[in-house]
Every structure is written in structure tokens, then in C-alpha cells.
């Protein structure tokens, strides 16, 4: 029996910079602009292990799609679930692109009994950041 390797994950989080350096302070004074706190996406080692994946039921995020989501063509994935169950398995560069507003094409499985698991891939599903730091999964071409 082959040994199953656990997925390697690095938790993604935001580092907030609330205090300007001396050079940043002087630049703000020279330009007569106020200091604005910044944030940067970084990877950290999690002090807790990654959520275990049950091979009999591997789907960490399950959601029944409601009528409004079908009409809008978007499935909202909250910030916490995105960072906890999705982005920790992504590379930092991909995650930064997503956080910076770029859409990322992803593979998605529809596990409804009617579809007898069906995989959507090749650009038919796109993951994007929303204005409120939640994320959305496009449903166009999947549901009608």
C-alpha cells in the first residue's frame, strides 16, 4: 500500500503596516499627503495543522445554489472560507494575483446527483475578489 503524503500548505494572511518609516513620514510631509496604512499578503506557517481532508467526503466547502446566485451568475465564497480552505493550497503568486483583482480560472466539480460528478475546467469557471473582500465563483455556463 502506497504511503499517502499530506498536502503541504502555507496559510495566507495580511500584514498590516500601521506605522510609517521615517522616510515614509518625510515623504508624506513633503507631498502634504496623509499617511495611509498599507497591507501586504504574506505566507506564514500555521501553528495548527491544515484541515484534514476526508477521502470519503473531500469537499470542505459545500453550498446549495440559490435562485439569486443563478440569476447573478456568481456564487459568493466568504473571506474566511476562501483563506482557510482554498488559498492555503495555492501558490503565493496566484493568491496575490487574485487579491489584487485578477480573475483566476479554476477547476470545479458539480457533485449533484443529476450530473453524476461533472468537472468544469479550461476557463469556464473564474474566481474573483469582490469589493468587500469576499470572493465569487462565476457560474456562467454551469447553471442556466
C-alpha positions as CSV (number, residue, x, y, z in Angstrom):
1,X,0.0,0.0,0.0
2,X,1.4,3.4,-1.0
3,X,2.0,6.0,1.6
4,X,-0.3,9.0,1.2
5,X,1.5,12.3,1.5
6,X,-0.4,15.1,3.2
7,X,-0.9,18.2,1.2
8,X,1.6,20.9,2.1
9,X,0.0,24.2,2.9
10,X,1.1,27.6,4.0
11,X,-1.5,29.9,5.5
12,X,-2.0,33.2,3.7
13,X,-2.7,36.3,5.8
14,X,-2.4,40.1,5.5
15,X,0.4,42.0,7.2
16,X,-0.8,45.5,8.1
17,X,1.7,48.3,8.4
18,X,0.2,51.0,10.7
19,X,3.4,52.9,11.4
20,X,5.3,54.7,8.7
21,X,9.1,54.6,8.5
22,X,11.0,57.8,8.9
23,X,11.5,58.1,5.1
24,X,7.7,57.5,4.5
25,X,6.8,60.1,7.1
26,X,9.1,62.7,5.5
27,X,7.7,61.8,2.0
28,X,4.2,62.4,3.3
29,X,5.2,65.7,4.8
30,X,7.0,66.8,1.6
31,X,4.0,65.9,-0.5
32,X,1.5,67.2,2.0
33,X,-0.4,63.9,2.0
34,X,-1.6,61.9,4.9
35,X,-0.1,58.6,5.9
36,X,-2.3,55.6,4.7
37,X,-1.9,52.3,6.4
38,X,-1.0,49.5,4.0
39,X,-1.4,45.8,3.9
40,X,0.6,43.1,2.1
41,X,-0.3,39.5,1.5
42,X,2.2,37.1,3.1
43,X,2.6,33.4,3.8
44,X,3.1,32.1,7.3
45,X,3.5,28.7,8.8
46,X,0.3,27.8,10.6
47,X,0.6,26.8,14.2
48,X,-2.3,24.4,13.6
49,X,-2.3,21.7,11.0
50,X,-4.2,22.2,7.8
51,X,-7.8,20.9,7.8
52,X,-7.8,17.2,7.3
53,X,-9.3,16.0,4.0
54,X,-11.6,13.1,4.4
55,X,-11.1,11.0,1.3
56,X,-14.6,9.7,1.5
57,X,-16.0,13.2,1.6
58,X,-13.3,15.6,0.4
59,X,-15.4,18.7,-0.2
60,X,-14.6,21.3,2.5
61,X,-17.0,23.9,1.1
62,X,-20.5,22.8,0.2
63,X,-23.2,25.2,-0.9
64,X,-26.6,24.8,-2.4
65,X,-27.0,27.4,-5.1
66,X,-30.0,29.7,-4.6
67,X,-32.1,31.4,-7.2
68,X,-30.4,34.8,-6.8
69,X,-27.0,33.2,-7.4
70,X,-28.2,31.6,-10.6
71,X,-29.6,34.9,-11.8
72,X,-26.4,36.8,-11.0
73,X,-24.2,34.0,-12.2
74,X,-22.0,34.2,-9.2
75,X,-21.5,32.1,-6.1
76,X,-20.2,34.1,-3.2
77,X,-17.5,32.4,-1.1
78,X,-16.9,34.3,2.2
79,X,-13.4,35.7,3.0
80,X,-12.8,33.2,5.9
81,X,-13.7,30.1,3.9
82,X,-11.6,31.4,0.9
83,X,-8.5,31.8,3.0
84,X,-9.0,28.7,5.2
85,X,-10.0,26.1,2.6
86,X,-8.8,27.4,-0.8
87,X,-5.9,29.9,-0.7
88,X,-3.8,27.9,1.7
89,X,-3.3,25.3,-1.1
90,X,-2.4,27.9,-3.7
91,X,1.0,29.4,-4.5
92,X,1.6,32.9,-3.2
93,X,1.9,34.4,-6.7
94,X,-1.5,33.1,-7.7
95,X,-3.0,34.3,-4.4
96,X,-1.5,37.8,-4.8
97,X,-3.0,38.0,-8.3
98,X,-6.4,37.1,-7.0
99,X,-6.2,39.5,-4.1
100,X,-5.1,42.3,-6.5
101,X,-8.3,41.9,-8.5
102,X,-7.3,39.5,-11.3
103,X,-9.7,36.6,-12.0
104,X,-8.2,33.2,-11.8
105,X,-9.7,30.3,-13.8
106,X,-10.2,27.2,-11.6
107,X,-11.5,23.7,-11.9
108,X,-14.8,22.9,-10.2
109,X,-16.7,19.6,-9.7
110,X,-20.5,19.6,-9.7
111,X,-21.4,16.7,-7.4
112,X,-25.2,16.9,-7.7
113,X,-26.8,13.5,-8.4
114,X,-28.2,14.7,-11.7
115,X,-24.7,15.4,-13.1
116,X,-23.0,12.2,-11.9
117,X,-20.0,14.2,-10.9
118,X,-19.1,16.6,-13.7
119,X,-15.9,18.6,-13.9
120,X,-15.7,22.1,-15.2
121,X,-12.3,23.3,-16.4
122,X,-10.5,25.2,-19.0
123,X,-11.7,28.7,-18.2
124,X,-15.4,28.1,-17.8
125,X,-15.2,29.0,-14.1
126,X,-13.4,32.1,-12.8
127,X,-12.7,33.0,-9.2
128,X,-12.6,36.8,-8.4
129,X,-12.3,39.2,-5.5
130,X,-15.4,41.3,-4.6
131,X,-15.4,44.8,-3.3
132,X,-16.0,43.7,0.3
133,X,-13.0,41.2,0.5
134,X,-15.3,38.2,-0.1
135,X,-14.8,36.2,-3.3
136,X,-17.0,35.0,-6.1
137,X,-17.1,32.0,-8.4
138,X,-18.6,32.6,-11.8
139,X,-21.4,30.2,-12.7
140,X,-22.0,31.2,-16.3
141,X,-22.0,28.1,-18.4
142,X,-22.6,25.9,-15.4
143,X,-26.2,26.7,-14.4
144,X,-29.0,28.1,-16.5
